[in-house]
Amino acid sequence: MLDTIRQLTRTLKLKDLIIANFIPEESARSVERRAAWSAEEDAWLVPKLELSGNSLNRNNLNRPISSSKLRRPETEFARQRKQYDSNPR
């Protein structure tokens, strides 16, 4: 049991060190504020934010419209360039 406590203490210190050195302080505090203990699951739960990461400004993306003949969307520039150069890059 003592070995388990020591191992858990080492793991906790490592995670604290990683958080202190690689995660902005304000972000770490925000996660701590949002976290809630679930007695049913016996774990901490952190609810997802509505506007985070890739979900920001999803409605404002202007992606090229795919043609039914093409495998993936292409810009007009890429279509014109394909006439002169067969290299897709």
C-alpha positions in Angstrom: 0.0 0.0 0.0 2.9 2.3 0.8 4.4 1.7 -2.7 1.0 2.6 -4.3 0.9 5.9 -2.3 4.5 6.7 -3.4 3.7 5.9 -7.1 0.5 8.0 -7.0 2.4 10.9 -5.4 5.1 10.7 -8.1 2.4 10.7 -10.8 0.7 13.7 -9.2 3.9 15.7 -9.0 4.7 14.9 -12.6 1.2 16.1 -13.7 1.5 19.2 -11.6 4.9 20.0 -13.2 3.5 19.5 -16.7 0.5 21.8 -16.0 2.7 24.4 -14.4 5.1 24.5 -17.3 3.0 23.9 -20.4 -0.5 25.1 -19.8 -1.3 28.8 -19.4 -2.2 29.6 -15.8 -5.6 31.1 -16.7 -6.6 28.0 -18.7 -5.6 25.7 -15.8 -7.7 27.8 -13.4 -10.6 27.7 -15.8 -10.5 23.9 -16.0 -10.4 23.7 -12.2 -13.4 26.0 -11.9 -15.5 24.0 -14.3 -14.5 20.5 -12.9 -17.1 18.8 -10.8 -16.8 15.5 -8.8 -19.2 12.8 -9.8 -19.8 10.3 -7.0 -21.7 8.0 -9.3 -18.7 7.6 -11.7 -16.1 8.2 -8.9 -14.2 10.6 -11.1 -13.8 14.3 -11.9 -15.9 15.5 -14.9 -15.0 18.6 -16.9 -17.9 19.8 -19.1 -17.0 20.8 -22.7 -17.0 24.4 -23.7 -19.4 25.4 -26.4 -16.9 27.7 -28.2 -13.5 26.0 -28.1 -10.9 24.9 -30.6 -12.2 24.1 -34.0 -15.8 24.9 -33.2 -15.1 28.7 -33.2 -16.6 30.5 -36.1 -17.8 27.3 -37.8 -20.6 29.2 -39.6 -18.1 31.7 -41.1 -16.0 29.2 -43.0 -16.0 29.7 -46.8 -15.0 26.3 -48.2 -15.0 25.5 -51.8 -18.1 23.7 -53.1 -17.4 20.2 -54.3 -18.3 19.2 -57.8 -20.0 15.8 -58.3 -17.2 14.8 -60.7 -14.4 15.6 -58.2 -13.1 13.5 -55.4 -12.7 16.4 -53.0 -13.4 20.2 -53.0 -11.1 22.3 -55.2 -10.6 26.0 -55.5 -11.0 27.8 -58.8 -7.2 28.5 -58.7 -6.5 24.8 -58.4 -8.7 24.0 -61.3 -6.9 26.6 -63.5 -3.5 25.5 -62.3 -4.3 21.9 -63.2 -4.3 22.9 -66.9 -0.7 23.9 -66.8 0.8 21.6 -64.2 -0.2 18.0 -63.4 1.5 18.1 -60.0 -1.3 18.7 -57.4 1.1 20.4 -55.0 
